[in-house]
Amino acid sequence: MKKKIIPLLLAGTALVSISACNEQKTTDATPAAPVVDKADAVAVVNGKYISKKTLAELESEVAERAHGQAFPKDKLIEELIQRELLVQEALKKGLDKSPEVVERLETLKKSLLSQAVLQDYLKTNPVTEAEVKAEYDSKVAAEKGTEYKARHILVKTEAEAKKLIEKLDKGAKFDELATKNSIDTSSQGGDLGWFTANQMVAPFSQAVEKLENGKYTKAPVQTQFGWHVILREDSRPQTPPPLESVKEQLTPYLQRKKVQSMIENLRKQAQVEVLVPTTEEKPKAEGAAPAGEPATTEQPAVESAPEPVKPSDAPAEKAAPEAGKPATPDKK
């Protein structure tokens, strides 16, 4: 099957802009773009060399956008040639001096510089092994909880569930009743395995928490899936994941915390005056922030850091079942 080359001229606008910026006349305060030698080039367009580094950057960009899929090198080189032709044509027409382009180049320059200073800060202030370990100990290993092992029988009506409880009271085996009567066919004998309370819908988890090991619910439990009879078989202290398994999640989290702290310090040291109103008096809408609490309408400069991974490692809540198909409470 032939690989379909993505529309790179649309996908890689940053490199085009950078190329255009590099072509502009430089001042004494701005270093000139590095000169590309023929030995370090992959192509030459009207005397202008395209560097191997530029090709490598494009390959990386395309691979990221295409989720690792590789594209023929000749296609990528042709893409760079087309870009260079367009840049040269734009310079010939003097478009690099138009107010719109100058403004956009300045915006791009500021964006690149802001990213560069953050990368430089993290390079000189890397997250240490000790910091990762401290975060793990305080947020992951210290998290206390309980895991439960349970079975359930899911039926459509409360009356059916009550009849099953009566049979259990007379000595019927729970797994056999589940196999014969439960509309949840995803588990054998109603077995749900080990789970934490936050992996189940609230009414189900609350019922499990109240039970003793080896006991079943004496009254049916209703959820959006139907009516349940629940047997709590066992429980145990929750075991946190090992440090190595969550290290890759903790490190970016700590990097974002460092960056946020750096920006906050810069803000405190700077003289900043906001010259335009940031809020307007509007009728209070449903869900609006209560009086006295600011409502944020703008995107923050730095993405707020998510909470680090929890020991439960709970999966996301299941989507609603298809019509006519029962859904299990099993792991939200």
N, C-alpha and C positions, 0 to 999 in steps of 0.2 A: 504494500500500500504506500502511495506517495505521501510524503510528509507535506502538510500544508504550511507554507511560511506565513507567519502572522504579519499583519500590516505594520511593519516596523517603523515606518515613517510617522505613524500615529503613536505607536507604543513608546518610542524612545525620544521624546521631545527634549528631554533634559540634555542629552548629548548634543543635539542640534544647537540648543541655546548656548551651551558651553563653547562649542566651536565658534559660534558667532561672536561671543564675548571675547574669545581669544584673538579674533581677527581685528578687533578694534585697536586704534592707536593707543598706546599706553603712555602714561605720564611717568615722571621720575619716581613717584611714590608707588607706582604699581609695577611689579616685575613683569617682563614680557613673557609670553607663552614659550615653553621650552621648544627649542629647535629640534626637529626630527631629522635624523640622518637617513640616508637611503637604506643603510644596512638594518635600520630599525623600523622600516616601513613595509606595509603590505600592498600599497598602491600609491600612485602619484596622479594627481588631477590638476592639469594646467600648472605644473610646477610645484604644487602643494602636496607634501607627503602626508599620508594617513598612517599613523603609527600602529605597531603591533599591540601596544598597550590599549589603544582605542578599540581595536578588534576584540581584545580579551574582555574589556569592559562590556562591550555589546553582547558577547557570548554569555557572560554572566547574567546580564540583564534579561536576555531572552530566555535563558534556562530557568531563571526564577519565575518569570511570567508564565512559562509553559510547564511549570512543575517538574523541572529536570529534563524535559525532552530536548534533545540536541538537534541543531539544524545544520545543513551543509555549510561549510566555511565559505564556499564561493558565493552563496546567497547572501551571507552576512557582509562579505567584502563589497558585493554589489550594492548592498544597502548603504554602506558607508560612502561609497562613491556617489550615489544619488544624493545623499545628505550634503556632501562637500560641494557638488554642483549647485545645489539649491542655495547653500550659504554664499558661495561665490557670486551667484546671480543677485542675491539680496544685497551684498556689499557693493556690487557694480551699480545697483539702482539707488544706493545711498540709504537703504531702509534701516541700516544700523543707527542712523542719526535721527530717525523719526521719533517724535515724543513717545508714541505708544511703545515702540520697541525698547527705547532707552529706559522707560519706566519699568517694563517687564524684566529687562536684564538686571536692573537694580534690585528688584524684588527677588529674583533668582539668586543674585549675589548675596543678599542678606540671609536668605534661606540656607545657602551653602555654608556661609560663615557661622551661622548659629549652630548648624550640625557639626561643623568642624571644631568649634570650641567645646561642645559637649563631648565629642570623641576624644579630644585632647585631655579634657578633665578626667574622663574615665581611664585614659591611658596612664595618667600620672597619679590617679587615685583609684586603683583597681579594687574590686571586691576581694577580700582576703578569705582564705580558708577558715580563719577564726571567726570572721563575721558570718559566714554561711553556717558554721556550726552553732554559733550563738542564736541565730535566727531559727534554726532547726530545733534547738533545745527549748526555745521560748514559745514557738508557735506550732510546732508539729509534735515533737516528742512529749511536750507537756500537756497536750490535749488528752483529756480523760474521757472515756466513754465505754459503752457496752455494746457487744455484738450479740445477736439473738439467732437461734436456730429454731425454725417453726414450720408447721404445716398448716394448710387451710383447705376448707371445702367452700367453694363459691357456688351459690345458687341464685335464682332469680327473685324468689319471694321470701319474706320473713317466715311464713308458715312452713315452707320446706326446710328452712334452717332449724326451726324449732323441733321438727320431727327428727332431724338428724341428731340433735342434742339429746333427745329422749332415747334414741338408739344407743348413743355413747354411754348414757347413764346406765343402760342395761348391759353394758359390757362389750358392745360392738367395737371392732378395731378401726381406728381413725383412718389409716391408710387405705383400708378396703372400702370404707364409705366414700372416701375422696375419689378413688378410682371409678366407682360406680355412679356417683352423683354429681361430682364437681363439673361445672361448665368451663373451668380453667383446665384445658388439656395440655398446657405447656409444662406442667410439673407432674412428675410421677408420684402418685399417692399423695398429692398435695404438698410435696416437699419444696420448700422455698430456699433451703440452704441457709448460709449465714448472711446476715445483713445488719445494718445499723438503723436506728429509728428514723433518721432523716432520709433514708432510702425508700420509705414507704409513705403512702398517703396518711395524713394525720390520724383519722379514726382508727385505722388498722394498727399503726405503731403505738398509739396510746393504749389500745387493748392489750397488745403484746407486753408492754412495759408493766402493766398491772398484774399480769399473770405470774404464777410461780412456775418453775421448771416442772414439766410433766403434767401440767394442768391445762384444761381447755376452757373456752368461754362458755359460761352458762346461759348467756343470752346472745342472740345473733348480733353481729356488728355490721352496720350499713356503711358502704362507701359508694362512690359514683359507679363502681363496677357491679354492684349487686349486694347480696347478703353473705357474710362470712361466718364460718365456725372456725375458730383458730386454736391450734394446739402449740403451746410453747414447749419445745423439747429440751432446750438447753440455753445457756448464756455464758459469756466469758468477757473478761476485760478486753477492750479494744487494743489491738497491737498497732503502733504507728509504723509507717513504712520506713525502711532504712534510709539513712542520710543520702547515700549514693543515688537512690532512685528518685529523689526529689531535688537534688542539687541543681539540675539544669533549670528547674522552675524557680528556685530560690534566688539564683544569681541574677537574672534579669530584674526580679523584684527589688533586690537590694541596689542594683544599678539605678533604677528609677528613683528610689529613695534618696540616693546620693545626689542625683541630678536635681531633684526637687529642692533639696536642702541648699545646693549651690545657688539655684535661681532665687530662692527666698533670701539668701544672704546678699546677693547682688541688689535685690529690690530694696532691702533695708538700708543699704549704703548709698543708694542712688537718690537724687532729687527728682521726684516724679510728680507731675501735676496733670490731672485729667481735665481737659478743657471742654468736654462736651458732656451733657447729661447721660447717665448710664441707665437710668430707670425712668419709667413714665407711670403716672397715676392712671391705673386702669381698673375697671370693675373686677372684683375678686371672682375668678372663675373656679369651677369645681376642680379640686386637686391642686389649687395654688398654694404657695407657701404661706403659713400662718403669719399674722402680724408680728413684726420684730425679727423675722427670719428672712435673710436676703434670698432672692430667687436668681439663680445664675442662668443667663441667657446666651452667653458666649462660650465658645470652646476654650478650655484652659490651654495655656501655652505648652504645658507638658502633660501628657496623659497620666491620669491618676493611677497609682499602682494598685493592682488587685490584691486581695488577700492571698497570702501564700497557701499552698496546697494543704488540705486537712488530712488527717490520718484515714478518715473514712473512705476518701477517694470515691465519693458517691457518684454514680452516673446521673445524667440529666433525666428529668421526669419524662416518662413515656408519653407519647402523643395519644390522643383519644383513639380508641379502637375503631375499626371499620364497622359499618352497620351490620348487625347480625353476628359479630364475632366478639366473644367475651374477652375482657382484658384482665390480666392478673394484677394484683396490687404490688406484685413483686417488683421491687426496686423501681420506685417512681419513674 
